[in-house]
Each structure stands twice: as C-alpha cells, then as structure tokens.
C-alpha cells in the first residue's frame, strides 16, 4: 500500500489530460473512437461466430475438412442405396413406420388424449383469430412468394432442395450419352459396358457419337432395324431426338411435352414429378460424373454418383409425407432427411456440395481438438448445434418473413389473392410488350391493380399491418414500368424506380432471416445445448473475445505498476533532474527543494497532481519527509497490492458484464 505519509502531506486532485498542458494527446485517447467502432462491429453475432474460430491452425482445419469431405461423400453413397427398394423396406420407410406405431399407441393413452386436446385447442383458437382478424388471416393463408428461383427453393426447405436436385438429375438423364459408362443408366452391368467399349475402340468423332446414340436407343428397347431406319433418315440428330422422347416416358411422363412443361418449375410441380416417378421404370438410374477406364473409375469414386429411380422416389415420398399415416410417421422421415441435408448436403445433392459442410466440420473438429482437457466434447456439441441450427432455421426464417409480407393482402381471401396475382401477371406481360397505347391507359390499369390490393380496408389496425407487409415485400411482385412505342422514349429511365425497389427489398429480405430470425433460433438452440452438455470456456456465444483471463489481467497490472517506467508514482516531474541521486544527496545534506511548479504529471493515468501546500510567504515548499526516496520509485507491497488490484479487476469485470447485459441483442 502507498505510505500514509504521502496521503497526509499531499492534496491529490485529478484533472483530465488535455493537449494544452502536455502538447499532444495520448495515443490511447486518439484510438478511442476506432476502438468503440470496432467493439460495436465485433458485438454482432456473425462476427463473434467467426472470431470463435480464430487461433486454430489452418493446416489442421484443411486436413480435417478434406478427410471429412471424403467420408461424408462415400457414406452418403451407401445411404442412397439404403433409400432404394420398396418404401416400407427402405431406411426412410422404416423410420416412418416406427413413427406410425408410436403415435397409434400414444394416442390411446391418457397423456396422448390430453396432448391431442391441447393441440386441437390451440388450433381452434388460432382459427378463431384468423376468422376475426383480416391481418391474421393473411398471415396464415396468403403469404407472399419469392420471384427468384434460388430463393424459392431454399425457402421451401427439404422439398425445395429435392426439387433442385431432381431438376439437375433429369437434365443429366435426358442428355445424350457421351461416355460408355452412362449405359449403366439403362441397366447395363459393368461387363456389358466394357464389352461395348472394346467394340468401338478406335472410333472417333461422328462415328463414335453415332455408335453411342445407337447403343442408347438399343438400351432403351428400340429394335436395331428401327434404329437404322431413323439414322438413315434423320442422322444423329434424329437418334438423339427419338431417345429424348423415350427417356421422358421412362421417367413416367406421358410425353416429352409434359416433361418440359413440368420441368419449367420443378418446385411448383413437385407433386406432378412424384406422380410421374410412381409410373417410372425402376430399372432406370441416373449417372452423374461417371466415366469409363482406370482414371474414370477414380473420377467416379471421388465425384460421381448414381441415383436409382426408387431412391429418388422414396426421398420424395418421405419429404411429401406420402408414405405414412400418422403425423408422427410423416414427420420423422422428413425430419431425418432434413437433418442429413443440413449436416452433409447430400440427402439432395452431389459431392461438390459436401465441400461447404466439410469445411464447417473441419473447423468444428479443429476447435474441439484444441479445446482444454475435459471440454473437447462440449466444444464439439456446441459448435455442431450452433452451425447446423443456422441451416435448420433458414427456411423457417424465410417462411416467417413471407408470412409477415403476406399481411399486405389483408382484406383478400385466397381466391382474391389469386385473382390479384393473375391480373398482375397479365398487366406485366402487357406492359412488357408495349401493349398500353397511352400512359393514361397504363395508369388506369395500374390504379385498378392498386385498388384490388387495398381491398377497401378501412380499419386502421388492419391498414397498419398491411403497411408492414408492403414494406417487407418491397421490390417483390412489382408492377412493370410503362413502355412507350415512341422512338424518343424514356423506357430505360422508367425502369429505375423498380430497380431501386429491388435494391432496397432484396437486402431487406435477406437480412431479416439471416440477421434476426436465424441467429435468434441458433442462439436458443446453442443455449439449450449448454444446459445439457455444459458451456465451454471458449464459447461461440461469447460477446467479446479476450485472450486474457482475470488472473492474467491482475498479473499484468502488477507488472505494470512495479515497472519503474510504467509506475505513475515512479515518474520524475519534468522540473526535476533525471538523475535520482541528486535528490538523495540533497536530502542527505539537509537541503530543501524549491519546486518551480506545483504540478506533477502522471503520464500513465493522464491526470495532474497538484500540491496546494503553501507557506506564509506564498511559496511552494517541499513537504517534510521522513524517508529517503528510492530511485526506483514507490514500491507496492505484494500481498496487499494483489488483493486491491484483484478487487479492482473484479469490479471492472462486473461493470463490463452489466453493460453487456444491458446491450444484449438477440
């Protein structure tokens, strides 16, 4: 502790550091604003999630990621085979059947009956609310729809992912075969493929292409004489066109025209695709990135995949809830597929997509392995739940956003919304084709659409919710700009308002799920994990990362104060000679020191110490001292000092935690 003699002889006053007194502002003061900005940025959830992975060895992460990619890719190849066959015998069907049995038994118990009563009660209450409130009805029944294909598919969850994958698989299947290995799509075994490869060895260019096209038709069941007739009449183009028609029917569609119409929007027509696959040829399969030969086998092993028609159909059966009876039976296989898609990217997709998941797993494993002893498992579970809660929550965030956006239709029922969308589509097509003869005609039609959307709603509360829906849906389902037929038109400039709406609306619709809804769900799931497995010391939910513990901070403060260059009490005033031995000699000789200034600078704490002790002659004199000052400055006693500093550190920590709690954002 500091000597009481000093406290008795000095009246210490602390003033803020200012440039006029010391010539320059302390560098730490100059950096204050930048640090505040950085702290604000770092407080965001996504930034903290990235910071949680700092310090891991990138080589370790890369190695673990590549290993994880290979294991996931090969494991999901095996899983795909387990999904084939009859639905009830597949892994998905068995999960659904288990759910059916559990619910059937549970329903007849007292708990089951009570649960069902509560469930139906909540449903009845919500239906009553939607019947009374136009905004609630719109929220439930008329959500807005995204116009971008990627956004629509992502927001549809597992159904959307399967729709995208099915779309891609159909494209590969319908392409003319460019490799002998693709004959496996039509049931050829490897021996048949190898024999055919040997038979066309040496052929190049058009001859090889024609041989492949003829063999494809032969594999599809066309007689050789018919193949030769088509080739002689229409050449290779005729062979490929005929094969395309047959392959559309092999997939279960009536003809190629129906296939093309359905494929225009696979998500919208997913039920039609499922109905077609029920009639598809189960002997068919779809080969992706499969090649022949030694190098081709390696390539196929690493990147290729083969999806059978039964596998694809069973995945759609589980996703659409077509294979089971009860709610639990329908839910479990779909939830299992959604979980696998979130953790592997391969329930619906190829091996390239696994790379993203593999790097997430690599980072997860690297941080878990580097965690302190006893925290490796809880670190892994925390990061696993946190990472994949983001994926799981994204479609829910998307759906919630569009349900809120759907409140702009408040006052319209489902038929009214469909009528509005039909009218909007016709309006936009006419405007794009320049069908409005005059601008007045365009404005009249535009106002008519606006009146349809307003639905003559008078209630101020309903109109308020309609406004919220319009704000969230800005730039989506817009009315096309007027297109003039005049040569001196301003059509390009007329498109600018819609462009600006898109620039505002798209980031908004991305930000709402990604920055608000998804992090909220991920945070809740991660905290639930903490309740079960415990919270690791280095958590992804830490609001502010620090490499120093409380004990380290105390030790740093001790070292700082004991260092004569950093100790504020060891600093020699600028009016005193830098040689401490001069002062010692003065005191030993009984001389008094007359200070020309009463101001003593404390450069560490940015304060000014003022000595107000004055003699009758109004002169500042050196106070009477009973000790000889050491050139090392005042030395603090270790034991008492650590207790005080520890208390100060705990107080600082408590203040910090309090401020974090007040500023907490979900």
SEPA-860542 format. One record per residue (C-alpha): x, y, z; residue in one letter; chain; residue number from 1. Coordinates in steps of 0.1 Angstrom, whole numbers. Each point is the difference from the previous one (the first is absolute). Layout:
- px, py, pz, aa, ch, i
- X, Y, Z, A, A, NUM
...
END
This chain:
- px, py, pz, aa, ch, i
- 0, 0, 0, X, A, 1
- 11, 36, -5, X, A, 2
- 14, 16, 31, X, A, 3
- -24, 20, 20, X, A, 4
- 26, 28, 4, X, A, 5
- -4, 8, -37, X, A, 6
- -38, 2, 4, X, A, 7
- 2, 23, 30, X, A, 8
- 24, 24, -16, X, A, 9
- -15, 2, -35, X, A, 10
- -34, 11, -11, X, A, 11
- -5, -21, -32, X, A, 12
- -22, 14, -27, X, A, 13
- -6, -17, -33, X, A, 14
- -6, 19, -31, X, A, 15
- -6, -13, -36, X, A, 16
- 29, -1, -23, X, A, 17
- -2, 28, -26, X, A, 18
- 22, 9, -29, X, A, 19
- 7, 36, 12, X, A, 20
- 17, -13, 31, X, A, 21
- 21, -27, -15, X, A, 22
- 3, 9, -37, X, A, 23
- -14, -32, -14, X, A, 24
- -29, -23, 7, X, A, 25
- 8, -35, 13, X, A, 26
- -1, -26, -28, X, A, 27
- -26, -20, 19, X, A, 28
- -23, 30, 0, X, A, 29
- 5, 4, -38, X, A, 30
- -11, -36, -6, X, A, 31
- -30, 2, 22, X, A, 32
- -26, 5, -28, X, A, 33
- 15, -27, -22, X, A, 34
- -1, -25, 29, X, A, 35
- -36, 9, 7, X, A, 36
- -9, -6, -36, X, A, 37
- 18, -33, -1, X, A, 38
- -16, -11, 32, X, A, 39
- -35, 8, -15, X, A, 40
- 8, -20, -31, X, A, 41
- 15, -29, 20, X, A, 42
- -32, -2, 21, X, A, 43
- -20, -13, -29, X, A, 44
- -9, -37, 2, X, A, 45
- 15, -11, -33, X, A, 46
- 33, 19, 7, X, A, 47
- 3, -18, 34, X, A, 48
- -7, -33, -18, X, A, 49
- 30, 6, -23, X, A, 50
- 21, 12, 29, X, A, 51
- -8, -32, 19, X, A, 52
- 21, -19, -26, X, A, 53
- 31, 23, 2, X, A, 54
- 32, -16, 12, X, A, 55
- -5, -34, -16, X, A, 56
- 27, -13, -22, X, A, 57
- -12, 4, -36, X, A, 58
- 20, -30, -12, X, A, 59
- -18, -21, 27, X, A, 60
- -34, 13, -11, X, A, 61
- 8, -6, -37, X, A, 62
- 11, -36, 7, X, A, 63
- -30, -8, 21, X, A, 64
- -23, 16, -26, X, A, 65
- 13, -21, -28, X, A, 66
- -3, -32, 20, X, A, 67
- -35, 9, 11, X, A, 68
- -10, 8, -36, X, A, 69
- 12, -35, -12, X, A, 70
- -17, -18, 29, X, A, 71
- -33, 19, -4, X, A, 72
- 0, -5, -38, X, A, 73
- 5, -38, 2, X, A, 74
- -23, -5, 30, X, A, 75
- -29, 17, -18, X, A, 76
- 6, -22, -31, X, A, 77
- -7, -29, 23, X, A, 78
- -30, 17, 15, X, A, 79
- -15, 6, -34, X, A, 80
- 0, -37, -7, X, A, 81
- -19, -5, 34, X, A, 82
- -27, 24, -12, X, A, 83
- -7, -21, -31, X, A, 84
- -24, -29, -4, X, A, 85
- -36, 0, 13, X, A, 86
- -7, 29, 22, X, A, 87
- -11, -20, 30, X, A, 88
- 33, -20, -2, X, A, 89
- 22, 30, -4, X, A, 90
- 17, 18, 29, X, A, 91
- -24, 29, -4, X, A, 92
- -30, -22, -1, X, A, 93
- 11, -18, 32, X, A, 94
- 4, 33, 18, X, A, 95
- -35, 10, -11, X, A, 96
- -15, -33, 10, X, A, 97
- 16, 4, 35, X, A, 98
- -17, 34, 3, X, A, 99
- -34, -15, -10, X, A, 100
- 3, -27, 26, X, A, 101
- 10, 25, 28, X, A, 102
- -28, 24, -7, X, A, 103
- -26, -27, -3, X, A, 104
- 9, -13, 34, X, A, 105
- 5, 34, 16, X, A, 106
- -33, 13, -13, X, A, 107
- -20, -24, 21, X, A, 108
- 17, 9, 33, X, A, 109
- -12, 27, 24, X, A, 110
- 31, 22, -8, X, A, 111
- -6, -4, -37, X, A, 112
- -37, 9, 3, X, A, 113
- 10, 31, 21, X, A, 114
- 26, 10, -24, X, A, 115
- -23, -3, -30, X, A, 116
- -26, 21, 19, X, A, 117
- 25, 28, 6, X, A, 118
- 12, -2, -36, X, A, 119
- -35, 3, -14, X, A, 120
- -8, 27, 25, X, A, 121
- 29, 21, -12, X, A, 122
- -10, -6, -36, X, A, 123
- -36, 10, 7, X, A, 124
- 11, 32, 17, X, A, 125
- 22, 9, -30, X, A, 126
- -27, -7, -24, X, A, 127
- -24, 22, 20, X, A, 128
- 27, 27, -2, X, A, 129
- 4, -3, -37, X, A, 130
- -38, 2, -4, X, A, 131
- -1, 33, 20, X, A, 132
- 31, 17, -12, X, A, 133
- 7, 7, -37, X, A, 134
- 37, 4, 7, X, A, 135
- 2, -33, 19, X, A, 136
- -19, -17, -29, X, A, 137
- 25, 15, -25, X, A, 138
- 29, -11, 22, X, A, 139
- -12, -36, 0, X, A, 140
- -15, -5, -34, X, A, 141
- 15, 24, -26, X, A, 142
- 38, 4, 5, X, A, 143
- 20, 18, -27, X, A, 144
- 21, -20, -24, X, A, 145
- 36, 5, -11, X, A, 146
- 7, 6, -36, X, A, 147
- 36, -13, -1, X, A, 148
- 2, -37, -6, X, A, 149
- 29, -5, 25, X, A, 150
- -19, 19, 27, X, A, 151
- -32, -19, -6, X, A, 152
- 18, -34, 2, X, A, 153
- 20, 9, 30, X, A, 154
- -31, 13, 18, X, A, 155
- -19, -32, -7, X, A, 156
- 24, -20, 22, X, A, 157
- 6, -37, -8, X, A, 158
- -26, 1, -28, X, A, 159
- 18, 28, -17, X, A, 160
- 34, -17, 3, X, A, 161
- -14, -32, -15, X, A, 162
- -17, 20, -28, X, A, 163
- 33, 16, -9, X, A, 164
- 18, -34, 1, X, A, 165
- -28, -17, -20, X, A, 166
- 2, 28, -26, X, A, 167
- 37, -6, -4, X, A, 168
- -3, -38, -1, X, A, 169
- -26, 2, -27, X, A, 170
- 24, 21, -21, X, A, 171
- 28, -25, 3, X, A, 172
- -24, -29, -9, X, A, 173
- -14, 18, -30, X, A, 174
- 34, 9, -15, X, A, 175
- 13, -23, -28, X, A, 176
- 26, -23, 15, X, A, 177
- 35, 12, -6, X, A, 178
- 17, -29, 19, X, A, 179
- -5, -37, -2, X, A, 180
- -2, -1, 38, X, A, 181
- -34, 18, -2, X, A, 182
- -15, -32, -15, X, A, 183
- -4, -10, 37, X, A, 184
- -30, 23, 1, X, A, 185
- -19, -25, -21, X, A, 186
- 10, -31, 20, X, A, 187
- 33, -10, -17, X, A, 188
- 24, -18, 24, X, A, 189
- 37, 8, -1, X, A, 190
- 9, -30, -22, X, A, 191
- -25, 11, -27, X, A, 192
- 14, 35, 2, X, A, 193
- 36, -12, -3, X, A, 194
- -9, -22, -30, X, A, 195
- -17, 29, -18, X, A, 196
- 30, 23, 8, X, A, 197
- 23, -25, -17, X, A, 198
- -23, -3, -30, X, A, 199
- 2, 37, -8, X, A, 200
- 37, 4, 9, X, A, 201
- 17, 20, -27, X, A, 202
- -31, 19, -11, X, A, 203
- 1, 38, 1, X, A, 204
- -21, 30, -7, X, A, 205
- -34, -6, -16, X, A, 206
- 5, -37, -3, X, A, 207
- 4, -4, 38, X, A, 208
- -29, 24, 7, X, A, 209
- -23, -20, -24, X, A, 210
- 11, -33, 17, X, A, 211
- -9, 13, 34, X, A, 212
- -33, 14, -12, X, A, 213
- -10, -33, -16, X, A, 214
- 10, -20, 31, X, A, 215
- -20, 24, 22, X, A, 216
- -32, -7, -20, X, A, 217
- 8, -37, 1, X, A, 218
- 3, 2, 38, X, A, 219
- -34, 18, 1, X, A, 220
- -16, -29, -18, X, A, 221
- -1, 12, -36, X, A, 222
- 5, -27, -27, X, A, 223
- 32, 2, -20, X, A, 224
- -19, 3, -34, X, A, 225
- -19, 30, 14, X, A, 226
- 32, 16, 11, X, A, 227
- 16, -4, -34, X, A, 228
- -32, 14, -17, X, A, 229
- 1, 31, 22, X, A, 230
- 37, 5, -5, X, A, 231
- -2, -4, -38, X, A, 232
- -29, 26, -1, X, A, 233
- 10, 26, 26, X, A, 234
- 36, -9, 10, X, A, 235
- 14, 5, 35, X, A, 236
- -24, 28, 8, X, A, 237
- -30, -23, -6, X, A, 238
- 15, -27, 22, X, A, 239
- 5, 25, 29, X, A, 240
- -35, 15, -4, X, A, 241
- -16, -34, 0, X, A, 242
- 19, -11, 31, X, A, 243
- -11, 32, 18, X, A, 244
- -37, -8, -6, X, A, 245
- 5, -36, 13, X, A, 246
- 19, 11, 31, X, A, 247
- -28, 25, 9, X, A, 248
- -24, -30, 0, X, A, 249
- 25, -21, 20, X, A, 250
- -2, 26, 27, X, A, 251
- -37, -4, 2, X, A, 252
- -12, 30, -21, X, A, 253
- -26, -4, -28, X, A, 254
- 23, 16, -25, X, A, 255
- 29, 24, -4, X, A, 256
- -23, 31, -1, X, A, 257
- -14, -8, 34, X, A, 258
- 35, -6, 13, X, A, 259
- 11, 34, -12, X, A, 260
- -30, 18, 13, X, A, 261
- 4, -15, 35, X, A, 262
- 37, 7, 0, X, A, 263
- -5, 37, -5, X, A, 264
- -7, 3, 38, X, A, 265
- 10, -32, 18, X, A, 266
- -9, 14, 34, X, A, 267
- -35, 10, -10, X, A, 268
- -5, -33, -18, X, A, 269
- 17, -22, 25, X, A, 270
- -32, -20, 5, X, A, 271
- -3, -7, -37, X, A, 272
- 36, -11, 0, X, A, 273
- -8, -24, 28, X, A, 274
- -30, -14, -18, X, A, 275
- 21, -6, -31, X, A, 276
- 27, -18, 20, X, A, 277
- -26, -24, 13, X, A, 278
- -4, -11, -36, X, A, 279
- 37, 1, -9, X, A, 280
- 21, -30, -10, X, A, 281
- 17, -12, 32, X, A, 282
- 28, -15, -20, X, A, 283
- 11, 35, -10, X, A, 284
- 27, 20, 18, X, A, 285
- 17, 34, -5, X, A, 286
- 38, 2, -2, X, A, 287
- 18, 32, 8, X, A, 288
- 37, 5, -7, X, A, 289
- 5, -37, -7, X, A, 290
- 28, -9, -25, X, A, 291
- 16, -31, -14, X, A, 292
- 35, -13, 5, X, A, 293
- 25, 0, 29, X, A, 294
- 1, 38, 2, X, A, 295
- -38, 1, -5, X, A, 296
- -5, -24, 30, X, A, 297
- 21, 23, 22, X, A, 298
- -19, 30, -12, X, A, 299
- -34, -17, 5, X, A, 300
- 11, -11, 35, X, A, 301
- 9, 35, 11, X, A, 302
- -26, 21, -19, X, A, 303
- -26, -22, -16, X, A, 304
- -33, -14, 12, X, A, 305
- -27, -24, -12, X, A, 306
- -36, 6, 11, X, A, 307
- -26, -26, -6, X, A, 308
- -36, 9, -8, X, A, 309
- -12, -18, 32, X, A, 310
- 24, 20, 21, X, A, 311
- -11, 33, -14, X, A, 312
- -37, -10, 3, X, A, 313
- 4, -11, 36, X, A, 314
- 17, 32, 10, X, A, 315
- -29, 20, -15, X, A, 316
- -25, -24, 17, X, A, 317
- 16, 8, 34, X, A, 318
- 2, 37, -7, X, A, 319
- -35, 4, -12, X, A, 320
- -14, -22, 28, X, A, 321
- -16, -25, -25, X, A, 322
- 12, -32, 16, X, A, 323
- -14, 0, 35, X, A, 324
- -33, 4, 18, X, A, 325
- 6, 20, 32, X, A, 326
- 14, 34, 6, X, A, 327
- 30, -14, 18, X, A, 328
- 5, -26, -27, X, A, 329
- 1, 27, -26, X, A, 330
- 21, 23, 20, X, A, 331
- 29, -23, 10, X, A, 332
- 13, -10, -34, X, A, 333
- -3, 35, -12, X, A, 334
- 18, 14, 30, X, A, 335
- 27, -27, -4, X, A, 336
- 5, 10, -36, X, A, 337
- 2, 37, 10, X, A, 338
- 25, -7, 26, X, A, 339
- 22, -20, -24, X, A, 340
- -2, 28, -26, X, A, 341
- 10, 25, 26, X, A, 342
- 30, -20, 12, X, A, 343
- 12, -15, -33, X, A, 344
- -15, 19, -29, X, A, 345
- -5, -34, -16, X, A, 346
- -36, -11, 7, X, A, 347
- -7, 20, -31, X, A, 348
- 31, 9, -19, X, A, 349
- 34, -12, -12, X, A, 350
- 35, -2, 14, X, A, 351
- 10, 36, -9, X, A, 352
- -26, 14, 24, X, A, 353
- 16, -20, 28, X, A, 354
- 30, 22, -1, X, A, 355
- -18, 28, 19, X, A, 356
- -12, -23, 27, X, A, 357
- 35, -16, 2, X, A, 358
- 17, 33, 8, X, A, 359
- -26, 6, 27, X, A, 360
- 8, -34, 15, X, A, 361
- 37, 6, -4, X, A, 362
- -2, 32, 19, X, A, 363
- -22, -16, 26, X, A, 364
- 24, -30, 5, X, A, 365
- 31, 23, 1, X, A, 366
- -15, 21, 27, X, A, 367
- -12, -30, 19, X, A, 368
- 35, -17, -1, X, A, 369
- 17, 32, 12, X, A, 370
- -25, 5, 29, X, A, 371
- 13, -4, 35, X, A, 372
- -1, -35, 16, X, A, 373
- -35, -8, 11, X, A, 374
- -17, 25, -24, X, A, 375
- 6, -18, -34, X, A, 376
- -34, -17, -1, X, A, 377
- -20, 30, 12, X, A, 378
- 19, 22, -26, X, A, 379
- -9, -24, -28, X, A, 380
- -37, -2, 10, X, A, 381
- -3, 38, 4, X, A, 382
- 15, 7, -34, X, A, 383
- -19, -28, -17, X, A, 384
- -33, 13, 14, X, A, 385
- 9, 36, -8, X, A, 386
- 12, -6, -35, X, A, 387
- -29, -21, -12, X, A, 388
- -27, 19, 19, X, A, 389
- 8, 27, -26, X, A, 390
- -8, -24, -28, X, A, 391
- -31, -14, 17, X, A, 392
- -14, 35, 9, X, A, 393
- 5, 16, -34, X, A, 394
- -31, -13, -17, X, A, 395
- -21, 8, 31, X, A, 396
- 14, 36, -1, X, A, 397
- -8, 2, -37, X, A, 398
- -36, -13, 6, X, A, 399
- -5, 23, 29, X, A, 400
- 11, 30, -20, X, A, 401
- -24, -8, -29, X, A, 402
- -28, -6, 24, X, A, 403
- 5, 34, 14, X, A, 404
- 2, 14, -35, X, A, 405
- -33, -18, -8, X, A, 406
- -18, 24, 23, X, A, 407
- 1, 25, -29, X, A, 408
- -29, -21, -13, X, A, 409
- -21, 6, 31, X, A, 410
- -36, 4, -11, X, A, 411
- 3, -26, -28, X, A, 412
- -7, -37, 3, X, A, 413
- 19, -27, -19, X, A, 414
- -21, 4, -31, X, A, 415
- 4, 37, 1, X, A, 416
- 38, -3, 3, X, A, 417
- 1, -24, -30, X, A, 418
- -22, 24, -20, X, A, 419
- 24, 29, 8, X, A, 420
- 31, -20, -10, X, A, 421
- -16, -11, -32, X, A, 422
- -9, 36, -8, X, A, 423
- 35, 11, 10, X, A, 424
- 16, -26, -24, X, A, 425
- -22, 11, -29, X, A, 426
- 7, 37, 8, X, A, 427
- 38, -6, 0, X, A, 428
- -1, -21, -32, X, A, 429
- -19, 27, -18, X, A, 430
- 23, 28, 13, X, A, 431
- 31, -19, -10, X, A, 432
- -14, -5, -35, X, A, 433
- -9, 37, -3, X, A, 434
- -37, -8, -1, X, A, 435
- -12, 32, 17, X, A, 436
- -6, 25, -27, X, A, 437
- 3, 31, 22, X, A, 438
- 13, 7, 34, X, A, 439
- -34, 9, 12, X, A, 440
- -12, -35, -8, X, A, 441
- 30, -14, 18, X, A, 442
- -8, 21, 31, X, A, 443
- -36, -10, 0, X, A, 444
- 9, -37, 0, X, A, 445
- 26, 5, 27, X, A, 446
- -25, 18, 22, X, A, 447
- -24, -28, -5, X, A, 448
- 26, -25, 13, X, A, 449
- 7, 23, 29, X, A, 450
- -37, 1, 9, X, A, 451
- -1, -38, -1, X, A, 452
- 29, -2, 25, X, A, 453
- -15, 26, 23, X, A, 454
- -32, -21, 2, X, A, 455
- -19, 30, 14, X, A, 456
- 14, -6, 35, X, A, 457
- -10, 28, 24, X, A, 458
- 11, -14, 34, X, A, 459
- 32, 20, 10, X, A, 460
- 15, -31, 18, X, A, 461
- -4, -21, -31, X, A, 462
- 14, 27, -22, X, A, 463
- 30, 3, 23, X, A, 464
- 7, -37, -4, X, A, 465
- -5, 3, -38, X, A, 466
- 26, 27, 1, X, A, 467
- 25, -23, 17, X, A, 468
- -6, -26, -26, X, A, 469
- 6, 24, -28, X, A, 470
- 33, 12, 15, X, A, 471
- 14, -35, 4, X, A, 472
- -12, -10, -35, X, A, 473
- 14, 32, -17, X, A, 474
- 15, -9, -34, X, A, 475
- -19, -33, -2, X, A, 476
- -31, -6, -21, X, A, 477
- 4, 35, -15, X, A, 478
- -19, 16, -28, X, A, 479
- 20, 3, -32, X, A, 480
- 9, 35, -12, X, A, 481
- -17, 16, -29, X, A, 482
- 15, -7, -34, X, A, 483
- -4, 26, -27, X, A, 484
- 0, -9, -37, X, A, 485
- 14, 34, -9, X, A, 486
- 35, 1, -14, X, A, 487
- 9, 28, 23, X, A, 488
- -11, -18, 31, X, A, 489
- 13, -1, 36, X, A, 490
- -6, -37, 6, X, A, 491
- 34, -5, 16, X, A, 492
- -6, 27, 25, X, A, 493
- -35, -12, 8, X, A, 494
- 15, -33, 12, X, A, 495
- 21, 18, 26, X, A, 496
- -26, 1, 28, X, A, 497
- -5, -37, -1, X, A, 498
- 37, -5, -1, X, A, 499
- 4, 21, 31, X, A, 500
- -28, -19, 17, X, A, 501
- 18, -33, -7, X, A, 502
- 33, 15, 14, X, A, 503
- -19, 8, 32, X, A, 504
- -22, -30, 2, X, A, 505
- 24, -29, -7, X, A, 506
- 26, 10, 27, X, A, 507
- -29, 4, 24, X, A, 508
- -15, -34, -7, X, A, 509
- 35, -15, 4, X, A, 510
- 8, 19, 32, X, A, 511
- -33, -9, 18, X, A, 512
- 6, -38, 1, X, A, 513
- 38, 1, 1, X, A, 514
- 5, 29, 25, X, A, 515
- -31, -4, 22, X, A, 516
- -19, -32, -1, X, A, 517
- 28, -25, -8, X, A, 518
- 25, 12, 27, X, A, 519
- -28, 1, 25, X, A, 520
- -9, -36, -6, X, A, 521
- 37, -10, -1, X, A, 522
- 6, 17, 33, X, A, 523
- -30, -17, 17, X, A, 524
- 12, -34, -13, X, A, 525
- 36, 7, 12, X, A, 526
- -12, 10, 34, X, A, 527
- -21, -32, 2, X, A, 528
- 32, -19, -8, X, A, 529
- 17, 18, 29, X, A, 530
- -27, -12, 24, X, A, 531
- 6, -36, -11, X, A, 532
- 37, -3, -6, X, A, 533
- 14, 32, 17, X, A, 534
- 15, 32, -14, X, A, 535
- 37, -2, -11, X, A, 536
- 24, 27, 11, X, A, 537
- 4, 12, -36, X, A, 538
- -36, 2, -11, X, A, 539
- -15, 12, -33, X, A, 540
- -24, 21, 20, X, A, 541
- 28, 21, 17, X, A, 542
- -9, 36, -6, X, A, 543
- 36, 11, 0, X, A, 544
- 30, -21, -4, X, A, 545
- 30, 6, 22, X, A, 546
- 32, -20, 2, X, A, 547
- 6, 11, 36, X, A, 548
- -17, -15, 30, X, A, 549
- -7, 19, 32, X, A, 550
- 31, -14, 16, X, A, 551
- 21, 11, -29, X, A, 552
- -14, 35, 1, X, A, 553
- 9, 3, 37, X, A, 554
- 36, -13, -7, X, A, 555
- 3, 25, -28, X, A, 556
- -11, 29, 22, X, A, 557
- 25, -11, 27, X, A, 558
- 29, -1, -25, X, A, 559
- -11, 34, -14, X, A, 560
- 1, 17, 34, X, A, 561
- 32, -17, 11, X, A, 562
- 18, 11, -32, X, A, 563
- 17, 34, 7, X, A, 564
- -7, 10, -36, X, A, 565
- -37, -6, 3, X, A, 566
- -6, 7, 37, X, A, 567
- -18, 35, 3, X, A, 568
- 15, 5, 35, X, A, 569
- 35, -6, -13, X, A, 570
- -2, 26, -27, X, A, 571
- 23, 30, 7, X, A, 572
- -15, 34, -7, X, A, 573
- 14, 18, -30, X, A, 574
- 13, 28, 23, X, A, 575
- 22, -24, 19, X, A, 576
- 33, -13, -13, X, A, 577
- -1, -35, -16, X, A, 578
- 27, -11, 23, X, A, 579
- -16, -14, 32, X, A, 580
- 33, 1, 19, X, A, 581
- -3, 39, 1, X, A, 582
- -31, -2, 22, X, A, 583
- 16, -25, 23, X, A, 584
- 30, 22, 5, X, A, 585
- -22, 30, 7, X, A, 586
- -19, -18, 27, X, A, 587
- 32, -15, 15, X, A, 588
- 14, 36, 2, X, A, 589
- -31, 14, 16, X, A, 590
- -8, 22, -30, X, A, 591
- -36, 11, -9, X, A, 592
- -12, -3, -35, X, A, 593
- -20, 29, -14, X, A, 594
- -24, -12, -27, X, A, 595
- -4, 26, -28, X, A, 596
- -34, -15, -8, X, A, 597
- -25, -17, 22, X, A, 598
- -12, -22, -28, X, A, 599
- 12, -36, -2, X, A, 600
- -8, -21, -31, X, A, 601
- -13, -35, 1, X, A, 602
- 5, -11, -36, X, A, 603
- -16, -34, 5, X, A, 604
- -34, 10, 14, X, A, 605
- -1, 32, -20, X, A, 606
- -6, 21, 32, X, A, 607
- 16, 30, 17, X, A, 608
- 10, -1, 37, X, A, 609
- -1, 35, 16, X, A, 610
- 18, 8, 32, X, A, 611
- -20, 27, 18, X, A, 612
- 22, 2, 31, X, A, 613
- 14, 35, 2, X, A, 614
- 21, 19, 26, X, A, 615
- -9, 34, 14, X, A, 616
- 23, 16, -26, X, A, 617
- -24, -15, -26, X, A, 618
- 28, -23, -13, X, A, 619
- -3, -36, -8, X, A, 620
- 23, -20, 22, X, A, 621
- 10, -36, 0, X, A, 622
- -19, -18, 28, X, A, 623
- 19, -13, 29, X, A, 624
- 10, -36, -8, X, A, 625
- 10, -27, 25, X, A, 626
- 15, -23, -26, X, A, 627
- 26, 0, -28, X, A, 628
- -18, -5, -34, X, A, 629
- 13, -30, -20, X, A, 630
- 10, 5, -36, X, A, 631
- -23, -29, -8, X, A, 632
- -31, 19, 11, X, A, 633
- -26, -11, 25, X, A, 634
- -1, -38, 3, X, A, 635
- -33, -15, 7, X, A, 636
- -3, -29, 24, X, A, 637
- -8, -32, -18, X, A, 638
- -27, -15, 22, X, A, 639
- -21, 30, 7, X, A, 640
- 5, 12, -36, X, A, 641
- -13, -31, -16, X, A, 642
- -31, 0, 21, X, A, 643
- -8, 35, -10, X, A, 644
- 7, -5, -36, X, A, 645
- -20, -32, 0, X, A, 646
- -30, 19, 14, X, A, 647
- 4, 28, -26, X, A, 648
- 2, -26, -27, X, A, 649
- -31, -17, 12, X, A, 650
- -18, 33, 2, X, A, 651
- 10, 7, -36, X, A, 652
- -12, -34, -11, X, A, 653
- -33, 4, 18, X, A, 654
- -5, 34, -17, X, A, 655
- 8, -16, -33, X, A, 656
- -24, -28, 4, X, A, 657
- -27, 24, 11, X, A, 658
- 5, 21, -31, X, A, 659
- -1, -31, -21, X, A, 660
- -32, -11, 15, X, A, 661
- -16, 34, -6, X, A, 662
- 12, 1, -36, X, A, 663
- -8, -37, -7, X, A, 664
- -16, -5, -34, X, A, 665
- -17, -32, -12, X, A, 666
END
